[in-house]
């Protein structure tokens, strides 16, 4: 027996210990591994884009949201204008939904400096765009801070906007949300109607119409007139939809909805409603394999990048719709069942690819390392069971579909071939990623494999929750070794898919980047980094 096991120490530091000399730059993740501190601004962007309202493998949603609130308060105290820019960036179709930007908006309004109040008022109408957003904001405001001067100013301005027709649309479409009704908001802010049309609208919102006034097609409140008419003539739903251009939210509670009514709605249905109602439209036979005209319209809308962008359709929305629709109602919240139409599945596959921002191939060599460890199996979008691993595989496939030279593999404590190629559909990629979801996390194995196989990548891209803890050496050390042995010019990109304040990127490494996940522009950013454009 001897003590060589102790005296012959490896020069590598295991991931459950900080790198010697770098202790001040590193923090311990929830998994026990040490990683670099991402800092408040990177953490802020992650929280805004990814959200914290869903528990992850290592933390529940209350803990994550408490971290989010602390980061926002710290950032607002440091630079409220920059916080406002980050909120706007996320709210403009980049966040999974608008809830995280709205919560951040409330916390921005609580900033102690005049600059914070000013920044809040400037971005308010760009973040709070719909009646649903407005009442969600009121709900958070009531719970967190109360209704002070700056809140009354913002709320009054929103309810007094110059475009009365647009305001009437919002008040009609969203008559009650998040525990609030119109009368609550109008009484809360004591809004004085700036015009006669505002006065009529507010009286309807508070008391409704006892008698139906004479119809005037040029009236600003024409849509409300048709809604009130439908309440009195529910059997005339088809006419109300056609003449009044009522949406599903407006006519369904008061009219009689049949297949013909849904057909009329579909003819004018906006892109977001299309995605949400594909199952219902199929069940009602509005969308069938032989309904060529309807399927053509669906394709013209969903497979148009301009429509997707203007509708602020997030790729995760399309991914949810794809998984839900293909299941025939077996996943998601719908109580309905349907037989999926193959062409609709194809349309959704194409829409998902278009929802991301990609360009022509860079002709660089990419190695995609998808985190398939057990922590990535926790649901991110609970209503349809999407996991971080599935979303990671989807985003990696988007980038691969735009390139010719790539490898997609999965890492836990091994680095395995997932069998995913650009020829895969997103549906098949989801299945392949899910079938391999297991184990502890060691991001360094991707570099070990690349060194062993002399794989000369221009870009190594990790799709991960950053909780790497099981390895004998830190990923940043393994990257340095890869550069010494294979390619000194390789670029490393880590796409973080959870709102943690940890990073695998060495802040001293100018050729490594940490990107916040779920941003539709991430594939394009990766391509720009590969080309040296950033």
CORPEKA-V278707 format. One record per helix or strand of 3 or more residues. SS is the DSSP state (alpha for helix, beta for strand). FROM is the first residue (numbers start at 1). TO is the last residue. Records with the same first field share a line. If there is no record, write none. Layout:
# CORPEKA-V278707
SS: FROM-TO / FROM-TO
This chain:
# CORPEKA-V278707
alpha: 4-7 / 23-25 / 40-50 / 61-91 / 99-109 / 114-127 / 131-144 / 149-159 / 164-173 / 182-189 / 196-207 / 222-232 / 234-244 / 248-251 / 259-268 / 271-276 / 278-283 / 292-302 / 305-310 / 315-327 / 342-355 / 374-377 / 388-401 / 426-435 / 444-452 / 475-485 / 522-530
beta: 26-28 / 34-37 / 365-371 / 379-381 / 405-411 / 415-417 / 459-464 / 491-496 / 512-516
